[in-house]
Amino acid sequence: MSRPYATPDEEKLINACIFLPMAIKTLERDLNLLEKSSLKIPEVYEEIIHRMILKMREDLREAKREMLRQKMKVWYVDQKDEMTTYGAVIRGYETKHTFWSYTLRHRTKEVLLQYS
């Protein structure tokens, strides 16, 4: 019988499907702010951000493919006060992943730093 908790590889896939979209949204917002800024050569920074977004989207696509192959799912459940909950199905078991807002911000920052 399978274990009801995620293996390290499964946990990595779940985290990718939660944190990569957050990192992409953050960069897209920053890109909009950058376009409105008064930098002398904003094109350089825009290109760097575009490359980061492209790589993140490729990795997210691959993670989603692997999730589909392993019959796994991840979805947003709810946000209450400072807590955000995601649901996941792993090997037929449904699990909940709850994060503090600070943790979401910190983990998203870590993802951004990995791609910089």
N, C-alpha and C positions, 0 to 999 in steps of 0.2 A: 504494500500500500504506500502511496506517495505521502511525503511530508506535507503538512498544510502550510508551511512557511516557505518563503521564497529563497532560492539558492542565491549566492552572490551574483551569478550571471543574470538571473531573473530580476533581481533587485536593481542591477545596473540598467536593464531595459526599462523597467518601471520608472526609474529616476530620469532616464533620457526622455521618456515620453511626457514627463511632468515638467522638467526644468528647461529642456531645449526650447519649447514654445514660449516660455516666459522670457528666456534670454533673447529670442528673436524679436518678441514684442518690445522689449526694452531697447534693443538696438534700432528698431524701426522708429520708435519715439524719439530717440536721440538723433537719428538721421533727420527727422523733421525739424528738430530744434537747430541742428547744424546748418540746414539749408536756410534758415531764417537768421542765422548769426552774422556777425560782421567780421568773420575771419578773412584774412587776406587771400588765402588759397584754400578754400574749403573742399575743393575737389580731391585733394590728397586724403583727407580724413573720410570723405564720403566713399572713396574707393576702398579704403581699409575696412570700413564698416560693411560695405557691400560684399566684400570677400568673406568676411566673418559670417554674415547672414547666409551666404551661399553654402559655405562649408557646414554650418549648423543644419540647414535644410536637408543637405545630402545625408548627414548623420541621422537626422530624425526620420527621414524616409527609410533608411536602412533599419533603424530600430523598429519602426512600425512593421516593416516586412518580416523581421524576425519574430515580432510579437504575433503576427498573423500565422506564421509558420508553426509557432509553438501553441497556438490557440489561446493566447493571452489577451487580455483587454485592460485598459486603464481609462477611467473617466473621472471628471470633476463631480463631486457629490454636493458639497455645501461649504459655506463660509459663515461662521458665527464668531462675532467679536474678533479676536486675534487668532483664531484657529481656522484652517482650511483643510477640508477632508477630500481625499481622492479614494475611489474604489478600484479594485483590481480583481481579475480572475486569473488564478494561476493553477494549472493542472486540475481545473474543476472546482477549486476552492475559492471562495470570495473573501477578500481581505480589505481592510480599511487602512489607509495611510493618512495620518493627521499631522499637520505641520503648524508651528507657530509662524506668524507673519515674519518675524525676525529670521527664522530658519529658512523660509522661502527666499527672502531677500539675500541672505548669506550664501545659500547654495546656488542661486542664480548668479551671484557675483563670482563664485568659484568657476562656474561654467564659462562665463565671459572671459575670465582670466586664462582658462585653458585654451581658448580659441584666439587669444591675442598674440 
